[in-house]
Amino acid sequence: MANTVTRTARAMRGERRTGTRHPLVAAAMVLPLAALLAYLFGGVDAVVTQASSVAGLMGR
């Protein structure tokens, strides 16, 4: 047990976990930034335009 290092001690030294993050946690971290960038650079308008074009081609 002497070699066991707690998560808090590792965090205080600036070390990171070597395990992987759950995909839903990763998505929750990335999606707000992606939405902000899409809004800032006009990506939302591009998606709406493409969706309406596809809907027009499908006859809706």
Secondary structure, DSSP 8 states (H G I E B T S, - for coil): -TT---HHHHHHTT---SS---HHHHHHHHHHHHHHHHHHTTHHHHHHHHHHHHHHHHT-
